[in-house]
Amino acid sequence: NSQQQRIPGGASGHETDKRSPNSPAGTVVLARGENPDGGGGEVVTFETESGGAVFSVGSITWCGSLSHNNYENNVSRITGNVLTRFASAP
């Protein structure tokens, strides 16, 4: 639907989030959605001072994209890699 202003079938939906001046220091952008008018969400990560880490996707359609094409789907692969890393962290 062109009203949604998103890449058709993509993981960057019409409601997206991005970094702001209030984002934690050291936030790294891993990917950006290619929505029209610069509206794509950002996939970011950062490590906390206590040794933890955060992975954040800025789109409400990320989860809906998980099931497409099984593990050959980039969204599924990225999510699996993040979960594996977090599960194996000390």
N, C-alpha and C positions, 0 to 999 in steps of 0.2 A: 504494500500500500504506500503510495507516494506521500500520503499525509504523515506517515511515521518518520520521514526524513532519516532513513537508515539504509545501509547497504542491504539489498534484498537477500534474506537468508543468512545474514552475517551475525556475528556476536556483538557488534557495537550497535546497540539499539537507539531508539530516539530519545531515551532518557539516559544521559551519560554524566560521569563525573571526571574531573581532572584535578591536577595539583593546584594548590592555591598558595598564597603567602603564608598560610597557617599549616601547610604540610610539614611533616618532620624533616629536620635537616638530614641530608644524605639520602633522600628519596630518589630512587632511580627509575626512570621510565623505560619499560621493556618493550612496549608497543603502544600504538595509537590507532584508534578507529579512523576509517576514511570516510566518515559521514560528510554530507554536503555542508558547506559554510563553516568548516572547522569544528563541527559538532561532535566528532568522535570521542569516545571515552579513552582513558589511559589505563594501561595495565602497569602497575608500579610495585616496587618492593623496597623495603628498608629494614635494616637491622637495628634492634633496640640496644640501649646501653647495657642491659642486663644479659645480652647474648641471645635474645629471642629474635624472631623475624616476622615480618608481615608481608603478605602477598595480597594485593587488592586489584580487582577488575572494576572498571568504572562503568559497567553497563548492566542493565536489568535483563538483557537477553543472553548473557553468557551461559547461564545454566540451561536454558532452552536449546543451546547449540551443542551441548555435551553429547547428545545421543546420535547426532548425524554422522553417518559413515563409521561408526564404532571408533576404534583407537586410531584409525587412519586420519581422523579429524584433528586438525591442529589444536582446537580448543580442548578436546579430550586428552591429547598428548601433553599439552602444557599443564593441565590440571593434574594429571597423573604424575608428572614429574615433580610438581610442587608438593603433592601429598606424600610421595615417596621420600623426598628430601626432608620434609618436616617430621615424618614418622621415624626417620633414621637419625635425627639430630639427638645429641646427648641430652 
